[in-house]
Amino acid sequence: MTRAHRRARFCIPFMKVGLVPDCRAFYTLPRVIGLARAKEFVFTAREIQAEKAQDTIAAYRARGASVGSGSSAA
């Protein structure tokens, strides 16, 4: 379980500075939120609010995928 303040923001800024994303972005993130959504966050480097991040994980779980299960289907 991950906890964050309701005003927290999340971003994967590697693309903003011309770097290749690390293992967290390539390995863990798709397993948490799905491959398509992970690609969106990595390639756009946009920030999301904690509430939106929570909704994204909830939607992924609602599709029957278990967060952290190793499934990267989107």
Secondary structure, DSSP 8 states (H G I E B T S, - for coil): -----TT-EE--GGGGGT----HIIIIIHHHHH-HHHHHHHHHH---EEHHHHHHHHHHHHHTT--TTSS----
